[in-house]
Amino acid sequence: MKNLKLLLTLLFMTSVFLLAACGSNEAEKPAQTKEKDVKTEDTSYTVQHAMGETTLDKTPERVVILTNEGTEALLSMGVTPVGAVQSWTGDPWYDHIAKDMKDVQVVGVESQVNVEAIAALKPDLIIGNKMRQENIYEQLTAIAPTVFAETLRGDWQENFKLYAKALNRQEKGQEVLKQYEERIADLKGELGDKLSMKVSMVRFMTGDVRIYHKDTFSGVILDQLGFARPESQNVNDFAERNVTKERMPAMDGDILFYFTYDTGDGGATQLEKEWTEDPLFKNLEVSKQGNVHKVDDTTWNTAGGVIAANLMLDDIEKIFIK
């Protein structure tokens, strides 16, 4: 009898152990299933641009920029590129951005990009321009996601918005543009009646004198402020090029700004001297009134970005509001 009771007890304990084990396995299954169902957050986004559309997996950390105005856009949004094209003048950067570009690698110039140098930097985003680099777009896309702006004419703000989207920094980009727009509005109010002055713009280059129209970097800013322009300059195109001295009267206005692009050979500076000392130039009404001002070519024309735009506003404030 005792043996029978012992056998029954052992059978009962074995059954309880087996049931407990089965229950434990069942309890683990939901946890295993739940773990498999966990999904990582999708951080990808798509950018429409001049060459089509480009998808980036996440916010880029290593950016190469292939235009001067694009470099200024990145810096203003707190992004230091790993590589950038050299400034048109500067060794290798414009003075007004040099301190922020100390560790940035040069990858050629806008018109002649060094593709091998870009690849060596292992970027996760390349920003370029169709007008400058369309012929190497496919090479660049083989290195990293690539976004191209359409043009490099006067309205830098359109390119800026594209760059902000490509960098996934649209909120910061809107903040930078808002600050600029508020400054334009404030300065416009301060200028008042002075906005009726007809502003003339001239550029001296080696072998070329140009009268600048409205579709230029400085022309757009003058238009945003509301300045008047001489009739022959009040047109929505780039510039009258290869101007001869017979066209010098077209430079006249209530105030004249000129800037000189000298590449180091002294040719443009010599041309500037020849023209500004010519009796025809001195006979312009604007010259006789003492309203001719030489301004920095980098700030008023060549750099073409948001930092230069604000520096140009500084110049206008100094000249018109004393």
C-alpha positions as CSV (number, residue, x, y, z in Angstrom):
1,M,0.0,0.0,0.0
2,K,2.8,2.3,1.0
3,N,4.5,1.7,-2.4
4,L,1.3,2.5,-4.2
5,K,0.9,5.8,-2.3
6,L,4.5,6.7,-3.1
7,L,4.0,6.0,-6.8
8,L,0.9,8.1,-7.0
9,T,2.7,11.0,-5.2
10,L,5.6,10.9,-7.7
11,L,3.2,10.8,-10.7
12,F,1.4,13.8,-9.3
13,M,4.5,15.9,-8.8
14,T,5.8,15.0,-12.3
15,S,2.5,16.2,-13.8
16,V,2.7,19.5,-11.9
17,F,6.3,20.0,-13.1
18,L,5.4,19.3,-16.7
19,L,2.5,21.7,-16.6
20,A,4.6,24.5,-15.1
21,A,7.3,24.0,-17.8
22,C,4.7,24.2,-20.5
23,G,3.2,27.3,-19.0
24,S,6.7,28.9,-18.8
25,N,7.3,28.2,-22.6
26,E,3.9,29.7,-23.5
27,A,4.7,32.8,-21.5
28,E,7.9,33.3,-23.4
29,K,6.3,33.1,-26.9
30,P,4.6,36.5,-26.8
31,A,7.9,38.2,-25.8
32,Q,9.7,36.5,-28.7
33,T,7.0,37.6,-31.2
34,K,7.0,41.1,-29.8
35,E,10.8,41.4,-30.2
36,K,10.5,40.3,-33.9
37,D,7.8,43.0,-34.5
38,V,10.0,45.9,-33.4
39,K,10.8,48.2,-36.4
40,T,13.5,50.9,-36.7
41,E,12.4,54.4,-37.4
42,D,12.4,55.5,-41.1
43,T,14.7,58.6,-41.3
44,S,14.8,58.7,-45.1
45,Y,13.6,61.7,-47.2
46,T,13.5,62.7,-50.8
47,V,14.7,65.9,-52.4
48,Q,13.4,67.2,-55.8
49,H,16.1,69.1,-57.7
50,A,17.4,70.2,-61.1
51,M,18.5,66.7,-62.1
52,G,15.4,64.8,-60.8
53,E,15.1,63.5,-57.3
54,T,17.5,62.1,-54.7
55,T,16.6,60.0,-51.6
56,L,18.8,60.2,-48.5
57,D,18.7,57.5,-45.7
58,K,19.2,60.1,-42.9
59,T,20.5,63.6,-42.2
60,P,23.9,63.8,-43.8
61,E,27.0,64.3,-41.7
62,R,29.8,64.5,-44.3
63,V,28.8,67.1,-47.0
64,V,30.7,68.3,-50.0
65,I,29.6,71.6,-51.6
66,L,30.5,72.6,-55.1
67,T,29.6,76.3,-55.3
68,N,30.7,79.4,-53.4
69,E,27.2,80.6,-52.6
70,G,26.4,77.0,-51.4
71,T,29.4,77.2,-49.0
72,E,27.9,80.3,-47.4
73,A,24.5,78.6,-47.1
74,L,26.0,75.6,-45.2
75,L,28.0,77.8,-42.8
76,S,25.0,79.9,-42.0
77,M,23.0,76.8,-41.1
78,G,25.7,75.5,-38.8
79,V,27.2,72.9,-41.2
80,T,30.9,72.8,-41.9
81,P,31.5,70.9,-45.1
82,V,34.2,68.2,-45.3
83,G,35.0,69.4,-48.8
84,A,34.3,72.6,-50.8
85,V,35.4,74.2,-54.1
86,Q,38.0,77.0,-53.6
87,S,36.8,80.6,-53.4
88,W,37.1,82.4,-56.7
89,T,39.6,84.8,-54.9
90,G,41.3,83.8,-51.7
91,D,43.9,81.4,-50.6
92,P,41.9,79.2,-50.6
93,W,38.9,80.9,-49.0
94,Y,37.4,84.4,-49.0
95,D,38.5,86.4,-46.0
96,H,35.0,86.6,-44.5
97,I,34.6,82.8,-44.3
98,A,38.3,81.7,-43.8
99,K,38.1,81.2,-40.0
100,D,35.1,78.8,-40.4
101,M,36.8,76.8,-43.2
102,K,40.1,76.0,-41.5
103,D,39.9,72.2,-41.7
104,V,37.8,72.0,-45.0
105,Q,39.5,70.2,-47.9
106,V,39.6,71.9,-51.3
107,V,38.0,69.8,-54.1
108,G,38.9,72.0,-57.1
109,V,37.0,75.1,-58.3
110,E,33.4,75.5,-59.5
111,S,34.3,75.1,-63.1
112,Q,36.7,72.2,-62.6
113,V,35.8,69.9,-59.8
114,N,38.3,67.2,-58.6
115,V,36.1,64.0,-58.5
116,E,38.9,61.9,-57.0
117,A,39.3,64.3,-54.1
118,I,35.6,64.2,-53.5
119,A,35.5,60.4,-53.4
120,A,38.4,60.3,-51.0
121,L,36.4,62.3,-48.5
122,K,33.6,59.6,-48.4
123,P,30.7,62.1,-48.3
124,D,27.1,61.1,-47.6
125,L,25.8,64.1,-49.6
126,I,27.2,66.2,-52.5
127,I,25.6,69.5,-53.4
128,G,26.4,71.0,-56.8
129,N,24.9,73.1,-59.6
130,K,23.6,72.1,-63.0
131,M,25.0,75.3,-64.7
132,R,28.5,74.4,-63.5
133,Q,28.7,70.6,-63.2
134,E,26.0,68.9,-65.2
135,N,28.6,66.9,-67.2
136,I,29.9,65.1,-64.1
137,Y,26.6,64.5,-62.4
138,E,26.6,60.8,-63.0
139,Q,30.1,60.5,-61.6
140,L,29.1,62.3,-58.5
141,T,26.0,60.1,-57.9
142,A,28.3,57.1,-58.0
143,I,30.1,58.5,-55.0
144,A,27.1,59.7,-52.8
145,P,23.6,61.0,-53.1
146,T,23.8,64.2,-55.1
147,V,21.6,67.3,-55.3
148,F,21.9,70.0,-57.9
149,A,20.5,73.5,-58.0
150,E,19.4,74.8,-61.4
151,T,21.2,78.1,-61.8
152,L,23.6,80.6,-60.3
153,R,21.9,83.9,-61.2
154,G,20.9,86.6,-58.7
155,D,18.2,85.0,-56.6
156,W,20.4,83.0,-54.1
157,Q,17.4,82.5,-51.8
158,E,15.9,79.8,-54.1
159,N,19.1,77.8,-54.0
160,F,19.3,78.3,-50.2
161,K,15.9,76.7,-49.7
162,L,17.0,73.6,-51.7
163,Y,20.2,73.3,-49.7
164,A,18.2,73.5,-46.4
165,K,16.0,70.6,-47.6
166,A,18.9,68.5,-48.8
167,L,20.6,69.0,-45.4
168,N,17.4,68.2,-43.6
169,R,17.7,71.5,-41.8
170,Q,14.6,73.3,-43.2
171,E,13.7,74.9,-39.8
172,K,17.2,76.4,-39.4
173,G,17.1,77.5,-43.1
174,Q,13.8,79.3,-42.5
175,E,15.2,81.0,-39.5
176,V,18.2,82.3,-41.5
177,L,16.0,83.6,-44.3
178,K,13.6,85.2,-41.9
179,Q,16.4,87.1,-40.2
180,Y,17.6,88.3,-43.7
181,E,14.1,89.3,-44.7
182,E,13.5,91.2,-41.5
183,R,16.8,93.1,-42.0
184,I,15.7,94.0,-45.6
185,A,12.4,95.4,-44.2
186,D,14.1,97.4,-41.5
187,L,16.7,98.9,-43.8
188,K,14.0,99.7,-46.4
189,G,12.2,101.7,-43.8
190,E,15.4,103.5,-42.8
191,L,16.3,104.4,-46.4
192,G,12.9,106.1,-47.0
193,D,13.1,108.7,-49.8
194,K,16.7,107.6,-50.7
195,L,15.2,104.6,-52.5
196,S,14.2,106.9,-55.3
197,M,17.9,107.4,-56.2
198,K,18.8,105.6,-59.4
199,V,21.6,103.1,-58.6
200,S,24.1,102.2,-61.3
201,M,26.4,99.2,-61.1
202,V,29.6,98.6,-63.1
203,R,32.1,95.7,-63.0
204,F,35.7,95.7,-64.3
205,M,37.3,92.5,-65.3
206,T,40.5,91.8,-67.3
207,G,39.5,92.6,-70.9
208,D,35.8,93.2,-70.1
209,V,33.7,96.0,-68.7
210,R,30.1,95.2,-67.7
211,I,27.1,97.3,-66.8
212,Y,25.1,95.1,-64.4
213,H,21.3,94.7,-64.6
214,K,18.7,93.4,-62.2
215,D,19.3,89.6,-62.5
216,T,22.6,89.7,-60.6
217,F,23.4,89.0,-57.0
218,S,23.6,92.7,-56.0
219,G,20.9,93.6,-58.5
220,V,18.4,91.3,-56.7
221,I,19.3,92.8,-53.3
222,L,18.9,96.4,-54.6
223,D,15.5,95.4,-56.0
224,Q,14.4,93.8,-52.7
225,L,15.3,97.1,-51.0
226,G,13.2,99.0,-53.6
227,F,16.0,101.1,-55.1
228,A,15.4,102.7,-58.5
229,R,17.7,101.9,-61.4
230,P,18.7,103.8,-64.6
231,E,16.3,102.9,-67.4
232,S,18.9,100.9,-69.4
233,Q,19.7,98.8,-66.3
234,N,16.2,98.3,-65.1
235,V,15.8,95.1,-67.0
236,N,15.5,91.5,-65.9
237,D,18.6,90.1,-67.4
238,F,22.2,89.7,-66.3
239,A,24.5,92.4,-67.8
240,E,25.6,94.4,-70.8
241,R,29.0,92.8,-71.5
242,N,32.1,94.1,-73.4
243,V,31.0,97.7,-73.0
244,T,32.9,100.2,-75.1
245,K,33.7,103.8,-73.9
246,E,31.0,105.1,-76.3
247,R,28.5,103.4,-73.9
248,M,29.9,105.1,-70.9
249,P,26.8,107.5,-70.6
250,A,24.7,104.4,-69.8
251,M,26.7,104.1,-66.5
252,D,25.2,107.4,-65.2
253,G,22.8,107.5,-62.3
254,D,22.2,109.3,-59.0
255,I,24.8,107.0,-57.4
256,L,27.3,104.5,-59.0
257,F,28.8,101.4,-57.4
258,Y,31.7,99.7,-59.2
259,F,33.6,96.6,-58.3
260,T,36.7,95.0,-59.8
261,Y,37.5,91.3,-60.3
262,D,41.3,91.0,-60.4
263,T,42.8,87.5,-60.5
264,G,46.2,88.7,-59.6
265,D,47.7,89.8,-62.9
266,G,46.7,93.4,-62.4
267,G,44.8,93.5,-65.6
268,A,41.4,94.4,-64.1
269,T,42.8,97.0,-61.8
270,Q,44.6,98.7,-64.7
271,L,41.3,98.7,-66.7
272,E,39.5,100.2,-63.8
273,K,42.1,103.0,-63.5
274,E,41.9,103.7,-67.2
275,W,38.2,104.0,-67.2
276,T,37.6,105.9,-64.0
277,E,40.2,108.4,-65.0
278,D,38.8,108.9,-68.5
279,P,37.4,112.4,-69.1
280,L,34.1,110.8,-70.3
281,F,33.7,109.0,-67.0
282,K,34.6,112.1,-65.0
283,N,32.0,114.0,-67.1
284,L,29.2,111.7,-65.9
285,E,26.7,113.6,-63.7
286,V,27.2,111.0,-61.0
287,S,31.0,111.7,-61.0
288,K,30.5,115.4,-60.8
289,Q,28.2,115.0,-57.8
290,G,30.8,112.9,-56.1
291,N,28.6,109.8,-55.8
292,V,30.9,107.2,-57.2
293,H,31.8,104.4,-54.8
294,K,34.2,101.4,-55.2
295,V,32.9,98.4,-53.3
296,D,34.2,94.9,-52.7
297,D,33.7,92.5,-55.7
298,T,33.6,89.5,-53.4
299,T,30.8,91.0,-51.3
300,W,28.8,92.6,-54.1
301,N,29.1,89.9,-56.7
302,T,31.4,86.9,-56.6
303,A,30.6,85.2,-53.3
304,G,26.9,85.2,-54.0
305,G,25.7,83.8,-50.7
306,V,23.7,84.8,-47.6
307,I,26.8,85.9,-45.6
308,A,27.9,88.2,-48.5
309,A,24.3,89.5,-48.8
310,N,24.4,90.6,-45.2
311,L,27.8,92.2,-45.7
312,M,26.4,94.1,-48.7
313,L,23.6,95.4,-46.5
314,D,26.3,96.6,-44.1
315,D,27.8,98.6,-46.9
316,I,24.5,100.1,-48.0
317,E,23.8,101.1,-44.4
318,K,27.2,102.8,-44.1
319,I,26.9,104.7,-47.4
320,F,23.3,105.8,-47.2
321,I,22.6,106.1,-43.5
322,K,25.4,108.1,-41.9
